[in-house]
C-alpha cells in the first residue's frame, strides 16, 4: 500500500517527505518507507477471533523550515485469505484530475 503525498509549496519546501506511523502500530507490525510505502514488518499469526483490525495514524512532513505536516488514518484488516471471500468496502477517494485532459487519466488501482 502506498501513501501518496502532495505539497503545493515551492520545490525547496516540498520533498523529500518524511513519513512516520504516529499511533496504532501495536507490536510494531507495520513500517512505512521513505517513499511512503506501508508494509508489514512481521509475520501475522492467526488470532482466536479469525481476523485483526488495525488503525494507523500516518504523518508526513515536508522539507520546509519549519517543516509542516499532514496526518491520515488508515484502517488495515488482516484476514486469513483461505477462509473468506473477497471483501470490498465502501471507499471514498478524492482524485485531482486536470481539466481539459485527455480521457484515460490514471486514477489508481483497486486491489
ZIVEN-V807188 format. One record per residue. N is the residue number from 1. PHI is phi in whole degrees, -180 to 180 (* if undefined). Layout:
n=N phi=PHI
n=N phi=PHI
//
This chain:
n=1 phi=*
n=2 phi=-111
n=3 phi=-90
n=4 phi=-94
n=5 phi=-136
n=6 phi=-141
n=7 phi=-145
n=8 phi=-80
n=9 phi=-71
n=10 phi=-65
n=11 phi=-56
n=12 phi=-72
n=13 phi=-104
n=14 phi=-85
n=15 phi=-77
n=16 phi=-72
n=17 phi=-93
n=18 phi=-118
n=19 phi=-108
n=20 phi=-152
n=21 phi=-92
n=22 phi=-84
n=23 phi=-157
n=24 phi=90
n=25 phi=-92
n=26 phi=-61
n=27 phi=62
n=28 phi=52
n=29 phi=-81
n=30 phi=-130
n=31 phi=-143
n=32 phi=-125
n=33 phi=-84
n=34 phi=-63
n=35 phi=-91
n=36 phi=87
n=37 phi=-84
n=38 phi=-90
n=39 phi=-133
n=40 phi=-75
n=41 phi=-120
n=42 phi=-155
n=43 phi=-83
n=44 phi=-87
n=45 phi=-101
n=46 phi=-64
n=47 phi=-93
n=48 phi=-60
n=49 phi=-86
n=50 phi=98
n=51 phi=-154
n=52 phi=-131
n=53 phi=-126
n=54 phi=-131
n=55 phi=-115
n=56 phi=-105
n=57 phi=-99
n=58 phi=-107
n=59 phi=-123
n=60 phi=-125
n=61 phi=-107
n=62 phi=-88
n=63 phi=-104
n=64 phi=-75
n=65 phi=-128
n=66 phi=-75
n=67 phi=-68
n=68 phi=-100
n=69 phi=-143
n=70 phi=-140
n=71 phi=-128
n=72 phi=-147
n=73 phi=-104
n=74 phi=-124
n=75 phi=-96
n=76 phi=-119
n=77 phi=-119
n=78 phi=-99
n=79 phi=-129
n=80 phi=-77
n=81 phi=-61
n=82 phi=-88
n=83 phi=-106
n=84 phi=-119
n=85 phi=-71
n=86 phi=-58
n=87 phi=-121
n=88 phi=-123
n=89 phi=-104
n=90 phi=-58
n=91 phi=-141
n=92 phi=-109
n=93 phi=-124
n=94 phi=-102
n=95 phi=-117
n=96 phi=-92
n=97 phi=-120
n=98 phi=-66
n=99 phi=-67
n=100 phi=61
n=101 phi=-93
n=102 phi=-62
n=103 phi=-67
n=104 phi=93
n=105 phi=-64
n=106 phi=-70
n=107 phi=-103
n=108 phi=154
n=109 phi=-124
n=110 phi=-93
n=111 phi=-117
//
